Amino acid sequence: MTDTVLLQVRVSAALLRRVDELCAEGLFKNRSDAVNDALRYLVLRYSRTSPEGRATALYLGGRLPRSGSPTELVFKASRRREEVVERWTRSDTTS
Protein backbone atom coordinates (compact mmCIF):
# COMPACT_ATOMS: atom_id res chain seq x y z
CA MET A 1 0.00 0.00 0.00
CA THR A 2 1.22 3.49 -0.82
CA ASP A 3 2.22 5.68 2.10
CA THR A 4 0.02 8.78 1.90
CA VAL A 5 -0.56 11.82 4.07
CA LEU A 6 -3.45 14.22 4.34
CA LEU A 7 -2.69 17.63 2.83
CA GLN A 8 -5.18 20.39 3.53
CA VAL A 9 -5.02 23.39 1.22
CA ARG A 10 -7.19 26.39 0.48
CA VAL A 11 -8.01 27.13 -3.15
CA SER A 12 -10.35 29.57 -4.81
CA ALA A 13 -13.89 28.43 -5.54
CA ALA A 14 -13.31 29.06 -9.26
CA LEU A 15 -10.22 26.83 -9.32
CA LEU A 16 -12.03 24.07 -7.46
CA ARG A 17 -14.94 24.26 -9.92
CA ARG A 18 -12.49 23.83 -12.80
CA VAL A 19 -10.85 20.83 -11.08
CA ASP A 20 -14.30 19.33 -10.56
CA GLU A 21 -15.04 19.85 -14.26
CA LEU A 22 -11.85 18.02 -15.19
CA CYS A 23 -12.88 15.16 -12.91
CA ALA A 24 -16.36 15.08 -14.43
CA GLU A 25 -14.79 14.92 -17.91
CA GLY A 26 -12.89 11.84 -16.78
CA LEU A 27 -9.39 13.33 -16.83
CA PHE A 28 -9.02 12.49 -13.14
CA LYS A 29 -10.81 10.01 -10.88
CA ASN A 30 -11.21 12.58 -8.14
CA ARG A 31 -9.79 15.78 -6.66
CA SER A 32 -6.94 13.93 -4.97
CA ASP A 33 -5.75 12.51 -8.29
CA ALA A 34 -5.87 15.99 -9.82
CA VAL A 35 -3.87 17.51 -6.97
CA ASN A 36 -1.33 14.65 -7.04
CA ASP A 37 -0.85 15.13 -10.77
CA ALA A 38 -0.38 18.88 -10.32
CA LEU A 39 2.18 18.36 -7.54
CA ARG A 40 4.12 15.82 -9.62
CA TYR A 41 4.22 18.34 -12.47
CA LEU A 42 5.37 21.11 -10.13
CA VAL A 43 8.20 19.01 -8.69
CA LEU A 44 9.26 17.83 -12.15
CA ARG A 45 9.18 21.36 -13.53
CA TYR A 46 11.42 22.78 -10.84
CA SER A 47 13.68 19.73 -10.78
CA ARG A 48 14.61 20.38 -14.41
CA THR A 49 15.41 24.06 -13.87
CA SER A 50 19.08 24.96 -14.08
CA PRO A 51 20.89 25.82 -10.85
CA GLU A 52 21.15 29.42 -12.04
CA GLY A 53 17.42 29.58 -12.78
CA ARG A 54 16.56 28.10 -9.39
CA ALA A 55 18.90 30.51 -7.64
CA THR A 56 17.28 33.42 -9.45
CA ALA A 57 13.76 32.28 -8.57
CA LEU A 58 14.67 31.63 -4.93
CA TYR A 59 16.54 34.93 -4.67
CA LEU A 60 13.76 37.00 -6.23
CA GLY A 61 11.18 35.21 -4.10
CA GLY A 62 13.07 36.16 -0.96
CA ARG A 63 13.88 32.55 -0.08
CA LEU A 64 17.64 33.02 -0.41
CA PRO A 65 19.58 35.65 1.52
CA ARG A 66 20.34 38.81 -0.39
CA SER A 67 23.94 38.64 0.76
CA GLY A 68 26.67 36.41 -0.55
CA SER A 69 28.28 35.86 -3.90
CA PRO A 70 26.35 34.71 -7.00
CA THR A 71 28.33 31.44 -6.94
CA GLU A 72 27.26 30.82 -3.35
CA LEU A 73 23.60 31.43 -4.27
CA VAL A 74 23.77 29.00 -7.21
CA PHE A 75 25.41 26.38 -4.97
CA LYS A 76 22.62 26.71 -2.37
CA ALA A 77 19.91 26.46 -5.05
CA SER A 78 21.63 23.46 -6.60
CA ARG A 79 21.84 21.72 -3.24
CA ARG A 80 18.10 22.32 -2.66
CA ARG A 81 17.34 20.87 -6.11
CA GLU A 82 19.33 17.73 -5.28
CA GLU A 83 17.40 17.35 -2.02
CA VAL A 84 14.06 17.57 -3.84
CA VAL A 85 15.12 15.07 -6.50
CA GLU A 86 16.41 12.69 -3.82
CA ARG A 87 13.17 12.91 -1.83
CA TRP A 88 11.10 12.45 -5.00
CA THR A 89 13.15 9.42 -6.07
CA ARG A 90 12.88 7.89 -2.61
CA SER A 91 9.10 8.37 -2.52
CA ASP A 92 8.73 6.78 -5.99
CA THR A 93 10.65 3.66 -4.98
CA THR A 94 8.72 3.19 -1.73
CA SER A 95 5.29 3.18 -3.37
C-alpha positions, -999 to +999 in steps of 0.1 A: +000+000+000+012+035-008+022+057+021+000+088+019-006+118+041-035+142+043-027+176+028-052+204+035-050+234+012-072+264+005-080+271-032-104+296-048-139+284-055-133+291-093-102+268-093-120+241-075-149+243-099-125+238-128-109+208-111-143+193-106-150+198-143-119+180-152-129+152-129-164+151-144-148+149-179-129+118-168-094+133-168-090+125-131-108+100-109-112+126-081-098+158-067-069+139-050-058+125-083-059+160-098-039+175-070-013+146-070-008+151-108-004+189-103+022+184-075+041+158-096+042+183-125+054+211-101+082+190-087+093+178-121+092+214-135+114+228-108+137+197-108+146+204-144+154+241-139+191+250-141+209+258-109+212+294-120+174+296-128+166+281-094+189+305-076+173+334-095+138+323-086+147+316-049+165+349-047+138+370-062+112+352-041+131+362-010+139+325-001+176+330-004+196+357+015+203+388-004+239+386+008+267+364-005+283+359-039+263+347-070+283+314-069+273+308-034+236+314-043+238+290-072+254+264-050+226+267-024+199+265-050+216+235-066+218+217-032+181+223-027+173+209-061+193+177-053+174+173-020+141+176-038+151+151-065+164+127-038+132+129-018+111+125-050+132+094-061+129+079-026+091+084-025+087+068-060+106+037-050+087+032-017+053+032-034 
